[in-house]
Amino acid sequence: MKLTCHSEYGELRSVFIKRPREAMVDEQRIANTWEQLNFLAPPNITTAISEYDAFEGLLRISNAEIRYLPFNNNVTMDSMYCRDASLATDFGMILCNMGKQARKPEPDACRSAFETAGITILGSINAPGTLEGGDMAWLDTTTLAVGHTYRTNADGIRQLRALLDPRGVETVVVQLPHYKGKNDVFHLMSILSPIDRDLAVVYSPLMPIPFREYLIARGMGLIEVPDSEFDSMGCNVLAIGPREVVVVDGSPITRSRLIQAGCTVYAYAGGDISVKGGGGPTCLTRPVLRALQY
């Protein structure tokens, strides 16, 4: 068994999350900010808390240590999607520089929480570079896929490589399409969720052909999300262990395909914590340590 930060599918051992009460705070804060943050509709705080409690309960199935990011007046309710502000590596945390202007203060807020927890900070991405955690996915312990998107630019990727290349990590850049434009939430992990050493959930219509062929050449089996379930976040799948996954309720075809592939699937109602803000279970978590069996 190996403990590592470099995995998307190993047994979850340590994870940061941010609860709605600390992120959304209250109905007034939601009412004042949901439109400018491009939420589909204003979340209901009571419903969000209930949904989140159920989601957190699913995380506890793995017996992971759950750490909580505190309220910070400098950040918005987008901070609930805490994956985006950092990347966990075996050498320390890399603090991102958010491509969405309203989220710029989040990495510094996370820095305080990581330092309080005794976690090393490896480095930070600085302007003009941008980098968001939703654009990065570990394919194995030495290979990191990085999406070049409107949220993650070429200079951000250059700085990331400067931190990881000397430490033996290969960075595979994935050029993603314009899709709905700069104001939309479209990350690499909108179309890719690794859930085992040789299995990933994908949405192929928005996946570059060279990258899809690369995954197949690596021996990766692909569970295809149908067109009808892309907007319901069928591709946003969080592994809490190999082929043991958490999904937003509402993508029955994808869920059936996961089960056919031998996965155990746990679903939560995410209308207010996921669908309205465009952040599924991977977005709601910043996994740190996972255990891999060798």
N, C-alpha and C positions, 0 to 999 in steps of 0.2 A: 504494500500500500504506500502511496506517495501523497503527501499533502502539497497542494500547489494552488496558486492563484490563476494559473494558466489553463483554465478549463471552463467550458460552458455546460458540461454534462456530468462531471464527477459528483459524488455524493456531497450535498451542500453541508458545510461545516460552520461557516461564519458568513453573516450577511448584514448589511445596513439597510434599513428602511426608514421611511418618514410617513408618519400617520397623518390622516386628514386634519385632525385637530391642530397639529403643528404646521401644516402646509396651507390648508384652506382657511383655517382659523374659525371663521363664522360666516353667516349669511351676508353680512354687510361687506366684508372683504371680497367675497365671491361676486356679489352684485357689482362692485366697483371695478373688477378686473377681468371677468371671464371673456368679454368681447375682445379686448385688446390683446389677450393671450391666445385668441383664435380657438377657444373652446367651442364645441358645437352648440352647447346650451349651458346655462348655469347649473352646476351640480347642487343637489340638495345635501346640506351638511349632515343631517341625520341619517339619510340613506347612505351617504358616502362612508360614514363611520361604521354602520352596520355591515356594508359590503366589505370594508377593509378588515374588520374583525374576522370575517369568514376567510378572507384571503390569508391573513396572518396565521390563522389556524391551519391552513394547508401547508404553509412553510414549516410549521412545527412538526409535521410528519417526519421530516428528515432529522429531527433532533438537533438542528443547527443552532448555534449561538446567534441570537437576534439582537442587534444593536440599533439604537434609535437615534436618528438625526433630530436635533432639537429645533424648536421654533427660532427663527432668525428674522428680524424685521426687515432685513435688506433684500430678502428673496420673496418670490411670488409663490402661488399655489402650484406652479409648474415644478417646484422643487420636490414635490411628491414623487416625480419621475426621476429618482435619484441616481439611476445608472448613468445618466448623461454627463454628470459633472466630473467623472473621474474614470480611470482605468486601474484596476488592481493588478500588480505584477509581483513576482517573487522577489523583486528588488526594492519594492516600495510602491506607493501610490503615485500615479501621474495625474496631476490636476489639469483638467481640460480648460479650454477657452471657448465659451459657448458661441455658436453661430447665430443663435437667437438673441437679439439685443437685450430683451427683458430678463434673460437668464444669466447675464454676465456675472452677477455677484455670487452665484451658487458655488463655484469651486472654492472660493475663499471661505465660505461658510462651512463647506465640507472639510477644509483643511483643519479648522479648529476641532471638529469632531474626531478626525483621524488622529491628530496629535494627542488629544485627550485620551484616546484609546491606546496610545503607545505605538501607533503605526507609522513607519518611516515614510517620508515624502521623497520620492525619487526625483521629481522635477515638475515643472509647469510648462504649459504651452502658452506662449505670449503672442500678442498682436504683432504683425497682421495675421498670424496663424490662428486658425480656429479648428477645434476638434471636439466632438461629442461622443460620449460613451456608447450611444446607440448605433454608431457607425463602426464599432469594433467588435469582433467575435473571434475567440480562440478556436482554431481548427485542431490544433494539438498543442503540446506544451512548448513548442518552439516556433509555431506558425500562427501569426495574427492576421486575419483579414480586416482590411480597413476600407470603408466606403469613401470615395471622393464625391461629396454631395454639396448642397448649398449650406449645410451645417458644418462640414469638415472640408477645409480647403487644402491646396497643395502645400502651402507653407506649414500648416499644422501637421500634415503628414511628414514633411521633411524634419520638423522638430521631434516628432515621435520616433522616427527612424534614428535620429541622432542619439536618442536615449536608449533604444533597444538593440540597434545593430551591434554595438560593441559587446552586448551581453548575449549574443548568439540567437536572437529572435529574428526570424524572417518576417518581413511585412509584405503581405500580398495586397496590392491596391486594386480596388474594384471601382471602376468608373460607372457611376449610376446615372440614369436619365433625368431629364428635366421634370418629368411627370407633371405634377400640379403646380410647380413653381416654388419660388423662394419662401412663400409664407406657409407652405404645407409642411407637416411633419413627415418626412420621408428619409429614413435611415437605412443603412445596410440591413439592420435587424428587422426592418419592415418586411424583408423578403427572404430572410435566412435565420433559422434557429437550430443550431446543432443540438441534438438530444442524445447522442451516443457517439462513440468513436467512429462509427461507420454509418451514421444516419442523421439526416437533417430534414427539417420542415422547410419548404421553399415555395415561393411564388414565382414561377418561371417566366411569366409574361414580362416582368420588369427586371429580370436578371440578365446581365450581359452574357452573351454566348460563350466568350472565352472563360469566364469565371465558372459558368455551369459545367463546361467541359472539364475544367480543372478539378472541380469537386468530384465528378464522375471518375476521372483518371486517378484520383486519390482512393477510389474504392468506396466513395460515399453513396449510400442509398438515399434517394430523394422522395420524400412524401410531399406530393403536390397539393397545394391549396387551390381549390376551384375559384374561378372569377367571382362567384356569388358570395364567397366567404373572405375575400381580401379585406373589404371594408369593416367586417365584423372582427378583424384582427385574428383570423384563423392562423396566420403565420407567426404570430407573436406567442411563442411557446417557451415557458421556463422549465428547464429540467432541474429537479431537485435531487436527481440521481439518474444513472443511465436508464433511459426509456421509462422514467418515472416523471411525469410532467404535469404542470399546472397551466390551465388555459382559461380564457374568458368564455363563459357560457354563451352559446349562440352560433357555433360552427359545426353542425352535426356531421357533415361529410368529412371534414378534416378529422374530427374526433373519431369517426368510424375507421378512417385510414390509419390513425395512430394505433388504435386497438388491434387492427389487423396486423400491424407491424410488431406486435408484442409489447406495446406500451401500456402502462398503468396511467390512467388519465383522471385528474382531479379538476373539476370546473368550479368557478365562482361567478356569481352575478356581479358584473362590472359596469353596469350602465352609468353610474355616477363617478366611479374612480378610474375607469378605463376608457369607455367609449367616448364620453363627452370631451375628454382631454387628449384622446388619441394615444394613450399609453397603456399597453397591456402588462402582463406579469413580468416580462423581462425588464420593462421600463421602471416598474415599481420597486425594483431591487438593485442594490449594488453588492453582488456576491463578492466575497473576498477569498476565503479558503474553501477548497473542495478536496475530496479524497478520491484518488484514482486507484483502481485495482490493476495490478500487473501480473 
